[in-house]
Amino acid sequence: MRPLPQPIEGIVSSVIKKMGLETRFKETQILKLWKDWVGALVARHALPYRVVNKKLVVYVDNSTWLEELNRYYKTWILKRIQTALGKGIVEEMIFKIGEKPEEKNDKKGKVK
């Protein structure tokens, strides 16, 4: 008897869980969905970089936006991320002034 066809998203989700990559996958969703969550205006001035110890590092283009995000948007953005991904992925946000660093690969192709 042949198995019944399954939706691809269910299969992908199952494989991600079995490989222990669920948290990393959710972290990558931040990069993908950032503009939808924060809007075009904020996205023009702030780019998420990576999650380190449940802290999302976001680079902003100037001190005015750094202050604005810390003062008015931080809690709101954090709640949106937690609603979408669950509370265990990102617990804090850190805003830094500057350009988002480029990922550097070692000789074996691994990201440093």
N, C-alpha and C positions, 0 to 999 in steps of 0.2 A: 504494500500500500504506500503510495506517495504522500509525503507531508503536504499539508495545505500551504498555499502561498501566504507569506506574512508581509506586512508593510515594512519597507526598508528602514524607516526611522526606528522601529522597534528592534530590528536586528542590530543596527548601528549602536543604539543605546545599550543593548545587552553586551556587545563586544567591548564597548568602552568600560562598562562596569567590571567585566571579567578581567580586563587588563589593568584595572586599578587607575584608570585615567580620568575618572569622572570629575574630580576637582580641577585638574588641568584643563579639561574640555570646557568647564564652566568659566574658568578664568579667561580663556580665549574668546568666549562669547562677549566679554566686556569690550574688547577691541572691535568686534563686529557690530555690536548694538549701541555703542556709545552715543553716536549722533542721534539715534532714535530716542534714547533715554534723556539726554540733556538738551537737545535742540540744536539747530544749526548755529546760532549765535555763540553759545558756549563752546561748541565743538570747534569753531574757528580759532578759539583762543586757548583751548585746553585739550591735551591728548593723553589718554591713558598709556602707561608704559608697561607696567607689570605688577603682579601681586607678589609681595614678599612677606611671609609670616602673617598672612591675612590682612595686610595693609596694601591698599591700591596706591601706587605712585603715579601721579598725574603731572605732566609738564605743562606749564602755562607760559604765555609769551611775554608777560610783563607784570610788574608789581601791582598794578591796579587790578588786574584780573585775579592775581593771587589773593589779594585782600577780599575782593568781591566773592570769590568762590568760598574762601574760608568763612566769611561772615554770613553770607546769605544762602549759598547753594549746597554746602557740604552735607548737611543733614538730609536735605531733600534728595540729592543724588544717591547718597548711601542707602536710603530707604528704597529707592527705585531698584538699585542693584540687588539688595537683599530680597525684595519681593520677587524679582525675576529668577534669581539664582539660589536663594536660600541664605539664611543668616551665617552659615559656617564658612562661606567662601571669602567675603570681604567684611571685616569688622571696623576698619578705619581707613581714612583717606589722607594721603600726604600730598600737598601741592608744592611743586618746585618750579622756580623760574629757569627757563632755558629750553633748548631744543631737546626733543626726545632722542636719547642716544641710539646709535645704530647697534644692532646685534653683531657681535664678532664671532666668527666660526674658528675653531681650532683646526688642525690639520686633518682630523678625522671627520670633520663636518658637524661636530657638536657645537651648540651655542654655548658660549661662555657667559 
